[in-house]
């Protein structure tokens, strides 16, 4: 009997001990994880008593591993993933989908410093199921030395860019779209947003690609490739460095390579907002600002502990410490936090910091509906049909809208039992 009592006590103590720990599947490099662990071990665990076990994941197979873990009942407490994958987890009931209702006061404090353009992406039917980790805005990279020599200015609007393209082409120069403006669905979304449209309807049940605003945006986007000389395939980074492409619209992930990896461009290039669309007397620079997202798994044995970690990790103090630690430990690195207060302190040239902050604040991610992620392939197909097959743009995007709506309706039926629980 005594032996049984001791065994029971050990089991209780073990259970309590396990409850105090959390496991995180984190997509990052060993060097970045080391910086994060140092912060956790010196600032989080001593204060909360919560041990943190980090498992490094990769973008290539993290989603499949997470699904297998869920099926086996062996999921982490917190997972990092893409925003679209996190929505898939949410409609499957795999992540906590009511963060704003569980922790209302704390939650509002956390999101106060996050770009509002990320809000809809991480919520569904009024409930929040995730939080952004960082931002990766689409930026304008401009070779000011070449533009100045040719009497050209940095374009503020797409009209400005269209006006300067013939002058560039006449000099055997060009402009390039890459990153989230490559001829794929991301670019379709950006031009729809800037024209007041969207990918899906406000209730998130149907495609909105056949609305006048989205059609207008699609025509403008594809016309750059079919009428205005923008190549559909480019080696953007190389062409920008050589000067063949003095205007490059690309995501922020190439910024460190240009800033630190091309010293010959010192004082010869600058960052700028991507061109925008004039709306109601103001230029709308809305563009994709996607990066990684955090989700709190519903199978967690320590949901409150996991939330404490996310709240702590996304705070201005810790994000700033991580930014400084990473840039000190990893040569030529830049961390773009989703915390806008931290982003404003990034140790990069003042103009670059200002542009990145402004583009991140103006940026957005899509609102997802059941089946809309799968349906985005029809958006990409529509772009290719216009560019490669000379299809009429309006006909192509309206066909894509119908196919996307059909896909969403099928998926809504398939996931109906899950969606009712959200």
Secondary structure by P-SEA (a helix, b strand, c coil): caaaaaaaaaaaaaaaaaaabbbbbccccaaaaaaaaaaaaccccccccbbbbbbbbccccaaaaaaaaaaacccccbbbbcaaaaaaaaaacccccccccccaaaaaaaaccccccccccccccccccccccccccbbbbbaaaaaaaacccccccaaaaaaaaaaaaaacccccccccccccaaaaaaaaaaaccccccccccccccccaaaaaaaaaaaaaacccccccccaaaaaaaaccccccccccccccccccccccccccbbbbccbbbbcccccccccccccbbbbbbcccccaaaaaaaaaaaacaaaaaaaaaaaaaacccccccccaaaaaaaccccaaaaaaaaaaaaabbbbbccccccccaaaaaaaaaaaacccccaaaaaaaaaaaaaaaaaaaaaaaaaaaaac
